[in-house]
Amino acid sequence: MLSCKRLLFKPKFCNKNKKKNKKKINNSKKKKSSPEISLVHNLEDDELDASFSLKSSHNHGVQPLGNLYLSSNSHNSRDIGLGQLNLLSDELVLDILGFLDGINLGILSLVSKSFYVFCAHEPLWRNLVLEELKGEFLFNGSWRKTYISANFPSFDVSCVESYGGLIVRDFYSDYLFQSWLCANLEMKPEWLERDNIARRRSISVEEFVANFEELNKPVLLEGCLENWGCLGKWDNDYLIKTCGDVKFSVGPVEMKLEDYFRYSNLSREERPLYLFDPKFGEKVPILGKEYEVPVYFREDLFSVLGDERPDYRWIIIGPAGSGSSFHIDPNSTSAWNAVIKGSKKWILFPPDVIPPGVHPSPDGAEVACPVSIIEWFMNFYEATKNWEKRPIECVCKAGEVLFVPNGWWHLVINLEESIAITQNFVSRRNLLNVLEFLKKPNASELVSGTRDRVNLHQKFESAIEASFPGTIDQLKQKAQEQQKKRSFWDTISDTSAGAFMFSF
């Protein structure tokens, strides 16, 4: 159950428009006093100092369920307005509403104040837009307004107050409140303070291999993008002009960059759409020529497969708050991520440490991460400070590159509008890991980025033997020799700590 004071009322004092909020409170004193106002005045000063910073303070008056027990009214208007459906959870109510089309969703919103709040839930309208319009839409500030303007062009959508409108008193819902909170909560400064990653500038390839790649250890590399033509060049205007009407992969749809940038500039939601396209170099060849692979990552053994290789490079564009929840990179590959514009907060856990809130299936085929990125920071981040194996953290800025070793869990969130290039690769250091991964019994479920998942192992192994005869056997022999050289104490360490041999 959410904390009523810390999550509901404090945002009114930390919103950027403080004076406006104070005026609203003062004006409301002339009317009959409400529980909300009385609780606001009972806040302690130290609670105000630790308040959250929000982008918007309008959520139709929805409060966390814990506030019900502090209210002078004992009823929840959520239950009254839903009738017999009040027995259902909020999630189930929204699932049912998800079967309605836009017209019926709008009609239902007129039945009661409770249905008004549920039917205004932005993800419902987002699903309708993406399912019906695909990528052919112009975002209009909210998904509801976008849907209405696309389907009813003559309707004046300016009267649709997506982030304000009707305020429903005594409406309590943890689910709806947290969804709104996560969409509007800005990153707290203390979430950005920790920076414990190794940083290196102008190191040799040999140093990188010996100190980081061989040890499967992350590192942030500075100053290795200075020759990139895209650095300082790739902004919204340049990309729109260069790419024209070419469409890029954005979540479940494809969009022109002009339309996507319009969306990213106006959106404010819990899980923003993320542009993540693996074919950008083929779609717009000039983009692929305006960057080069950093010298540390040029051994890319998957290239022996030619056109049959799995997807390996992506252009990534997203607004502040967009990103990727915890995952391990596909096919047991390592990766590098270069920020061209903006900045990204990274959190990485070693292979033997499953991040809190993440639930992988026993076979590794699926990963359940039931919370959004911001929600993870709210609920789990603080606890990791006391872990023996604390995560590696950093903020990667424009011109910097992060090396992500194979098997590492990582979460990324954009702190501002960001553009990046990322590539996954296989070198001699992780070749055996990749081959072992590709031949797992459930490879058809685990392997990604290629149509032929079942035969990829055989094709890759044969191509390596043809291009680099004897390499696989040499690597296997080297691995066996290193295993024999390990001391008794190394073995004891592995027994207690798993396969990951070093800690931070």
C-alpha positions as CSV (number, residue, x, y, z in Angstrom):
1,M,0.0,0.0,0.0
2,L,1.4,3.4,-0.9
3,S,2.3,6.1,1.5
4,C,-0.4,8.7,1.5
5,K,1.6,11.8,2.6
6,R,4.8,11.0,0.8
7,L,3.3,10.2,-2.6
8,L,0.1,12.2,-2.9
9,F,0.4,15.6,-1.2
10,K,4.0,16.5,-1.3
11,P,4.1,16.8,-5.1
12,K,1.9,19.9,-4.8
13,F,4.8,21.7,-3.2
14,C,7.6,20.5,-5.4
15,N,5.9,21.1,-8.7
16,K,7.6,23.8,-10.8
17,N,4.5,26.0,-10.6
18,K,4.6,26.4,-6.9
19,K,2.9,29.8,-6.8
20,K,0.0,28.5,-8.8
21,N,-0.5,25.5,-6.5
22,K,-0.5,27.8,-3.5
23,K,-3.2,30.0,-5.0
24,K,-5.4,27.0,-5.7
25,I,-5.1,25.9,-2.1
26,N,-5.8,29.4,-0.7
27,N,-8.9,29.8,-3.0
28,S,-10.2,26.4,-1.9
29,K,-10.2,27.6,1.7
30,K,-13.2,29.8,0.9
31,K,-15.2,26.7,0.2
32,K,-15.9,23.8,2.5
33,S,-12.7,22.3,3.9
34,S,-11.8,18.9,2.4
35,P,-9.7,16.1,3.9
36,E,-7.2,16.7,1.2
37,I,-6.5,20.3,2.3
38,S,-6.4,19.5,6.0
39,L,-3.8,16.8,5.4
40,V,-1.7,19.1,3.2
41,H,-1.4,21.5,6.1
42,N,-0.4,18.8,8.5
43,L,2.8,17.9,6.6
44,E,6.1,18.1,8.4
45,D,8.8,20.4,7.0
46,D,11.3,17.5,6.7
47,E,8.8,15.7,4.5
48,L,8.5,18.7,2.2
49,D,12.3,18.8,1.8
50,A,12.4,15.2,0.7
51,S,9.5,15.6,-1.8
52,F,9.3,14.2,-5.3
53,S,9.6,16.4,-8.3
54,L,6.7,16.0,-10.7
55,K,6.0,17.1,-14.3
56,S,2.3,17.4,-13.7
57,S,0.0,17.5,-10.7
58,H,-3.3,16.6,-12.4
59,N,-4.5,13.0,-12.0
60,H,-8.3,13.4,-11.7
61,G,-8.0,13.5,-7.9
62,V,-6.9,9.8,-7.6
63,Q,-5.3,9.1,-4.3
64,P,-3.3,6.1,-3.0
65,L,-5.4,3.6,-1.1
66,G,-3.7,4.4,2.2
67,N,-5.3,7.8,2.2
68,L,-8.7,6.2,2.7
69,Y,-7.7,5.4,6.3
70,L,-6.8,9.0,7.0
71,S,-9.9,10.5,5.5
72,S,-12.9,11.7,7.4
73,N,-15.1,9.9,4.8
74,S,-15.1,6.1,5.0
75,H,-16.3,5.5,1.5
76,N,-14.3,5.0,-1.7
77,S,-16.1,6.6,-4.7
78,R,-14.2,4.1,-6.9
79,D,-16.4,1.3,-5.5
80,I,-19.7,3.3,-5.6
81,G,-19.2,4.3,-9.2
82,L,-18.3,0.8,-10.4
83,G,-21.4,-0.9,-9.0
84,Q,-21.1,-4.7,-8.9
85,L,-17.7,-4.4,-10.7
86,N,-16.2,-2.9,-7.6
87,L,-15.3,-6.5,-6.5
88,L,-12.8,-6.7,-9.3
89,S,-9.2,-5.5,-9.1
90,D,-8.3,-2.3,-10.9
91,E,-6.1,-4.3,-13.3
92,L,-9.0,-6.6,-14.2
93,V,-11.4,-3.6,-14.7
94,L,-8.9,-2.1,-17.1
95,D,-8.4,-5.4,-18.9
96,I,-12.2,-5.6,-19.5
97,L,-12.3,-2.0,-20.7
98,G,-9.5,-2.9,-23.1
99,F,-12.0,-4.9,-25.1
100,L,-14.0,-1.7,-25.9
101,D,-13.5,0.5,-28.9
102,G,-13.0,4.2,-28.6
103,I,-16.7,5.2,-29.0
104,N,-17.9,2.8,-26.3
105,L,-15.1,3.7,-24.0
106,G,-16.2,7.4,-24.3
107,I,-19.8,6.5,-23.7
108,L,-18.9,4.5,-20.6
109,S,-17.0,7.4,-19.2
110,L,-20.3,9.2,-18.9
111,V,-21.9,6.6,-16.7
112,S,-20.3,7.6,-13.4
113,K,-17.3,9.5,-12.0
114,S,-15.6,6.2,-11.3
115,F,-15.9,5.1,-14.9
116,Y,-14.8,8.5,-16.0
117,V,-11.5,8.0,-14.2
118,F,-11.0,4.5,-15.4
119,C,-11.9,5.3,-19.0
120,A,-9.4,8.2,-19.0
121,H,-6.5,5.8,-18.3
122,E,-4.1,6.7,-21.0
123,P,-2.8,3.2,-21.8
124,L,-6.3,2.3,-23.0
125,W,-6.2,5.0,-25.6
126,R,-2.6,4.3,-26.4
127,N,-3.5,0.7,-27.3
128,L,-6.4,1.9,-29.5
129,V,-4.2,4.3,-31.4
130,L,-1.4,1.8,-32.0
131,E,-3.8,-1.0,-33.0
132,E,-6.0,1.0,-35.3
133,L,-3.7,3.7,-36.7
134,K,-0.4,1.8,-36.5
135,G,2.3,4.4,-37.0
136,E,0.1,6.8,-39.0
137,F,-0.9,9.3,-36.3
138,L,0.1,12.7,-35.1
139,F,0.4,12.8,-31.4
140,N,-1.7,15.5,-29.9
141,G,-0.5,15.8,-26.3
142,S,-2.3,12.7,-25.0
143,W,-3.4,9.4,-26.5
144,R,-7.1,10.2,-26.0
145,K,-6.8,13.5,-27.9
146,T,-4.7,11.7,-30.5
147,Y,-7.4,9.1,-31.0
148,I,-10.3,11.6,-31.2
149,S,-8.5,14.0,-33.6
150,A,-7.6,11.1,-35.9
151,N,-11.1,9.6,-36.0
152,F,-13.2,12.7,-35.6
153,P,-11.3,15.5,-37.4
154,S,-14.1,18.0,-37.0
155,F,-14.1,17.7,-33.3
156,D,-12.3,20.4,-31.3
157,V,-9.9,18.4,-29.2
158,S,-8.8,21.5,-27.3
159,C,-11.7,21.0,-24.9
160,V,-10.4,17.6,-23.9
161,E,-8.4,18.1,-20.8
162,S,-6.2,15.0,-20.7
163,Y,-4.2,16.0,-17.7
164,G,-6.9,17.8,-15.8
165,G,-10.7,18.0,-16.2
166,L,-13.0,16.5,-13.7
167,I,-11.6,16.0,-10.2
168,V,-13.2,13.1,-8.4
169,R,-13.1,13.4,-4.6
170,D,-12.5,10.4,-2.4
171,F,-11.3,8.1,-5.2
172,Y,-8.6,5.7,-3.9
173,S,-6.6,3.4,-6.1
174,D,-3.0,2.3,-5.7
175,Y,-2.8,1.0,-9.3
176,L,-4.1,4.1,-11.0
177,F,-2.2,6.5,-8.7
178,Q,1.1,4.7,-9.2
179,S,0.6,4.6,-13.0
180,W,0.1,8.4,-13.0
181,L,3.0,8.9,-10.5
182,C,5.5,6.9,-12.6
183,A,4.5,8.8,-15.7
184,N,5.2,12.2,-14.0
185,L,7.9,11.5,-11.5
186,E,11.3,12.9,-12.5
187,M,14.5,11.2,-11.5
188,K,15.5,12.0,-8.0
189,P,19.1,13.4,-7.6
190,E,20.1,10.6,-5.2
191,W,19.3,8.1,-7.9
192,L,22.0,9.6,-10.1
193,E,24.7,10.2,-7.5
194,R,26.4,6.7,-7.4
195,D,29.1,6.3,-10.1
196,N,31.3,3.3,-9.4
197,I,32.2,2.1,-12.9
198,A,35.8,2.0,-14.2
199,R,36.5,4.9,-16.6
200,R,39.3,4.8,-19.1
201,R,40.6,7.2,-21.7
202,S,43.1,6.4,-24.5
203,I,43.9,2.8,-23.4
204,S,45.3,0.3,-25.8
205,V,43.3,-2.6,-27.2
206,E,45.5,-4.9,-25.3
207,E,44.7,-3.2,-22.0
208,F,41.0,-3.3,-22.8
209,V,41.1,-7.0,-23.5
210,A,43.3,-7.9,-20.5
211,N,41.6,-5.7,-17.9
212,F,38.0,-5.7,-19.0
213,E,36.9,-8.1,-21.8
214,E,38.9,-11.1,-20.5
215,L,37.5,-10.4,-17.0
216,N,34.0,-9.8,-18.3
217,K,34.0,-6.5,-16.5
218,P,32.1,-3.3,-17.6
219,V,34.0,-0.1,-18.4
220,L,33.1,3.3,-19.6
221,L,35.4,4.5,-22.4
222,E,36.0,8.2,-23.0
223,G,37.3,10.0,-26.0
224,C,37.0,7.2,-28.5
225,L,34.2,8.8,-30.7
226,E,36.1,11.9,-31.7
227,N,36.3,10.9,-35.3
228,W,32.5,10.1,-35.6
229,G,30.8,12.4,-38.1
230,C,27.5,12.0,-36.4
231,L,28.7,13.5,-33.1
232,G,27.4,17.0,-32.7
233,K,25.6,16.5,-36.1
234,W,22.7,14.2,-35.4
235,D,19.9,16.3,-34.0
236,N,16.2,16.2,-34.7
237,D,16.3,18.6,-37.7
238,Y,19.2,16.8,-39.4
239,L,17.7,13.3,-39.0
240,I,14.3,14.4,-40.2
241,K,15.8,16.0,-43.3
242,T,18.2,13.1,-44.0
243,C,15.6,10.3,-43.4
244,G,12.6,12.0,-45.0
245,D,9.6,9.6,-45.2
246,V,11.6,6.5,-44.1
247,K,9.9,4.7,-41.3
248,F,11.7,3.2,-38.2
249,S,10.7,0.6,-35.7
250,V,9.1,2.2,-32.7
251,G,7.7,-0.4,-30.3
252,P,5.0,-2.4,-32.2
253,V,4.7,0.1,-35.1
254,E,6.8,2.0,-37.6
255,M,7.0,5.7,-37.7
256,K,8.6,8.6,-39.7
257,L,11.1,10.4,-37.6
258,E,9.2,13.7,-37.9
259,D,6.1,12.1,-36.4
260,Y,8.1,10.3,-33.7
261,F,9.9,13.5,-32.6
262,R,6.5,15.2,-32.4
263,Y,5.4,12.4,-30.0
264,S,8.6,12.4,-28.0
265,N,8.4,16.1,-27.5
266,L,4.8,16.1,-26.2
267,S,4.5,12.7,-24.5
268,R,4.4,12.2,-20.7
269,E,3.8,8.6,-19.9
270,E,5.1,5.7,-17.7
271,R,6.6,3.7,-20.6
272,P,7.3,6.0,-23.5
273,L,7.6,4.6,-27.0
274,Y,11.2,3.8,-27.8
275,L,12.7,4.0,-31.3
276,F,14.9,0.9,-31.6
277,D,15.7,0.0,-35.2
278,P,18.1,-2.8,-36.3
279,K,17.9,-1.9,-40.1
280,F,18.7,1.8,-39.9
281,G,21.9,1.3,-41.9
282,E,20.1,-0.4,-44.7
283,K,17.2,2.0,-44.7
284,V,19.3,5.2,-44.7
285,P,22.9,4.2,-45.8
286,I,24.4,7.6,-44.9
287,L,23.6,6.9,-41.2
288,G,25.8,3.8,-41.3
289,K,28.7,5.8,-42.8
290,E,28.7,8.6,-40.2
291,Y,30.0,6.4,-37.4
292,E,32.6,3.7,-37.1
293,V,33.1,0.8,-34.7
294,P,35.5,1.8,-31.9
295,V,38.8,0.0,-32.2
296,Y,38.2,-2.1,-29.1
297,F,35.2,-3.9,-30.7
298,R,36.3,-4.6,-34.2
299,E,36.6,-8.3,-33.9
300,D,33.1,-9.4,-34.7
301,L,33.0,-13.1,-35.4
302,F,29.3,-13.2,-36.2
303,S,30.2,-11.4,-39.4
304,V,31.3,-14.7,-40.9
305,L,27.6,-15.5,-41.4
306,G,27.1,-12.5,-43.8
307,D,23.5,-11.7,-44.3
308,E,22.4,-14.7,-42.1
309,R,23.9,-13.1,-39.0
310,P,21.4,-12.2,-36.2
311,D,20.4,-8.5,-35.8
312,Y,23.4,-6.8,-34.2
313,R,23.2,-3.0,-34.5
314,W,20.5,-0.5,-33.6
315,I,19.9,3.2,-33.6
316,I,18.2,4.2,-30.4
317,I,16.2,7.4,-29.9
318,G,13.9,8.3,-27.0
319,P,12.7,11.1,-24.7
320,A,13.6,11.5,-21.1
321,G,12.1,8.6,-19.1
322,S,12.3,6.1,-22.0
323,G,14.7,3.2,-21.8
324,S,15.1,-0.5,-21.4
325,S,14.1,-2.4,-18.2
326,F,16.4,-5.2,-16.9
327,H,17.6,-7.7,-19.5
328,I,20.6,-9.6,-20.7
329,D,21.8,-9.0,-24.3
330,P,20.7,-11.6,-26.8
331,N,22.6,-14.8,-27.8
332,S,25.2,-14.4,-25.0
333,T,26.8,-11.6,-26.9
334,S,28.7,-8.6,-25.5
335,A,27.8,-5.1,-26.5
336,W,28.9,-1.5,-26.7
337,N,26.6,1.5,-26.5
338,A,27.7,4.9,-27.7
339,V,25.8,8.1,-26.8
340,I,25.6,10.6,-29.6
341,K,23.2,13.0,-28.0
342,G,21.9,13.3,-24.4
343,S,22.7,11.1,-21.4
344,K,21.7,7.8,-20.0
345,K,21.7,6.3,-16.5
346,W,23.0,2.7,-16.4
347,I,22.6,0.1,-13.7
348,L,24.4,-3.3,-14.2
349,F,24.4,-6.5,-12.2
350,P,26.9,-9.3,-12.7
351,P,25.6,-12.6,-14.3
352,D,25.1,-14.4,-11.0
353,V,23.1,-11.6,-9.3
354,I,19.4,-11.3,-10.4
355,P,18.2,-7.7,-9.9
356,P,15.4,-7.2,-7.4
357,G,12.0,-7.2,-9.0
358,V,13.2,-9.3,-11.9
359,H,12.0,-12.9,-12.3
360,P,13.6,-15.0,-15.1
361,S,12.1,-18.3,-15.9
362,P,14.1,-21.4,-15.0
363,D,15.1,-22.0,-18.7
364,G,15.9,-18.3,-19.3
365,A,13.4,-18.1,-22.1
366,E,11.4,-15.4,-20.4
367,V,12.1,-12.6,-18.0
368,A,9.2,-11.1,-16.0
369,C,9.9,-7.5,-14.9
370,P,6.4,-6.4,-13.7
371,V,7.4,-2.8,-12.9
372,S,8.3,0.1,-15.1
373,I,11.8,1.7,-14.9
374,I,10.7,4.6,-12.6
375,E,8.7,2.2,-10.4
376,W,11.9,0.0,-10.0
377,F,13.8,3.0,-8.8
378,M,11.0,3.9,-6.4
379,N,10.6,0.4,-4.9
380,F,14.0,-1.4,-5.2
381,Y,16.9,1.0,-5.9
382,E,17.4,2.1,-2.3
383,A,17.8,-1.6,-1.1
384,T,20.7,-2.2,-3.5
385,K,22.9,0.2,-1.6
386,N,23.3,-2.4,1.2
387,W,24.0,-5.4,-1.0
388,E,27.3,-7.1,-0.8
389,K,27.5,-7.2,-4.6
390,R,26.2,-3.8,-5.4
391,P,25.4,-2.9,-9.0
392,I,27.7,-1.0,-11.3
393,E,26.3,2.4,-12.0
394,C,27.1,5.4,-14.1
395,V,25.7,8.2,-16.3
396,C,27.0,7.9,-19.8
397,K,27.0,11.2,-21.7
398,A,27.4,12.2,-25.3
399,G,30.8,11.1,-26.7
400,E,31.2,8.2,-24.2
401,V,30.9,4.5,-24.8
402,L,29.8,1.8,-22.4
403,F,31.1,-1.8,-22.7
404,V,28.5,-4.3,-21.5
405,P,30.0,-7.8,-21.0
406,N,28.0,-10.9,-22.0
407,G,25.6,-12.2,-19.3
408,W,25.3,-8.9,-17.4
409,W,21.9,-7.7,-16.4
410,H,21.4,-4.0,-17.2
411,L,18.8,-1.3,-17.0
412,V,19.0,2.0,-19.0
413,I,16.9,5.1,-18.7
414,N,17.3,8.3,-20.7
415,L,17.8,11.4,-18.6
416,E,17.0,13.7,-21.5
417,E,16.2,13.2,-25.2
418,S,18.9,10.9,-26.3
419,I,20.3,9.4,-29.5
420,A,22.7,6.4,-29.4
421,I,24.2,3.6,-31.4
422,T,24.6,0.1,-30.0
423,Q,26.1,-3.1,-31.4
424,N,26.3,-6.6,-30.1
425,F,29.4,-8.6,-31.0
426,V,31.2,-11.9,-30.6
427,S,35.0,-12.0,-30.1
428,R,37.3,-14.8,-29.2
429,R,36.8,-13.9,-25.6
430,N,33.1,-14.9,-25.6
431,L,32.9,-17.2,-28.6
432,L,32.6,-20.4,-26.6
433,N,29.9,-18.9,-24.5
434,V,27.9,-18.0,-27.6
435,L,28.3,-21.4,-29.2
436,E,27.2,-23.1,-26.0
437,F,24.2,-20.8,-25.8
438,L,23.2,-21.4,-29.4
439,K,23.1,-25.2,-28.9
440,K,20.9,-25.3,-25.9
441,P,17.9,-27.6,-26.1
442,N,15.5,-24.7,-26.1
443,A,17.5,-22.6,-28.6
444,S,14.4,-22.0,-30.7
445,E,13.0,-20.0,-27.8
446,L,16.2,-18.3,-26.6
447,V,17.9,-17.3,-29.8
448,S,16.7,-13.9,-31.2
449,G,17.3,-11.6,-34.2
450,T,17.2,-14.3,-36.8
451,R,14.6,-16.5,-38.6
452,D,16.6,-19.7,-38.4
453,R,17.0,-20.1,-34.7
454,V,17.3,-23.9,-34.7
455,N,20.2,-24.2,-37.2
456,L,22.1,-21.0,-36.2
457,H,24.6,-23.0,-34.0
458,Q,25.6,-25.4,-36.8
459,K,25.9,-22.6,-39.3
460,F,28.0,-20.4,-37.1
461,E,30.3,-23.1,-35.9
462,S,30.9,-24.3,-39.5
463,A,31.5,-20.7,-40.7
464,I,34.0,-20.1,-37.9
465,E,35.9,-23.3,-38.8
466,A,36.0,-22.4,-42.4
467,S,37.2,-18.8,-41.8
468,F,39.4,-19.5,-38.7
469,P,40.5,-23.1,-38.8
470,G,41.4,-24.6,-35.4
471,T,40.2,-21.5,-33.5
472,I,37.5,-23.3,-31.5
473,D,39.8,-26.1,-30.5
474,Q,42.4,-23.7,-29.4
475,L,40.0,-21.7,-27.3
476,K,38.7,-24.9,-25.7
477,Q,42.2,-26.0,-24.8
478,K,43.0,-22.6,-23.4
479,A,39.9,-22.7,-21.2
480,Q,40.8,-26.2,-19.9
481,E,44.4,-25.0,-19.0
482,Q,43.1,-22.0,-17.2
483,Q,40.7,-24.3,-15.2
484,K,43.6,-26.5,-14.1
485,K,45.7,-23.5,-13.0
486,R,43.1,-22.2,-10.6
487,S,44.0,-22.5,-7.0
488,F,42.1,-24.3,-4.3
489,W,40.9,-21.0,-2.8
490,D,39.5,-20.0,-6.2
491,T,37.5,-23.1,-6.2
492,I,36.2,-22.4,-2.7
493,S,35.3,-18.9,-3.9
494,D,33.3,-20.2,-6.8
495,T,31.5,-22.7,-4.6
496,S,30.1,-19.9,-2.4
497,A,29.7,-17.1,-5.0
498,G,28.8,-18.9,-8.2
499,A,30.6,-18.6,-11.6
500,F,31.2,-14.9,-11.1
501,M,34.7,-14.7,-9.5
502,F,35.1,-11.0,-8.7
503,S,33.0,-8.5,-6.7
504,F,32.7,-4.8,-6.3
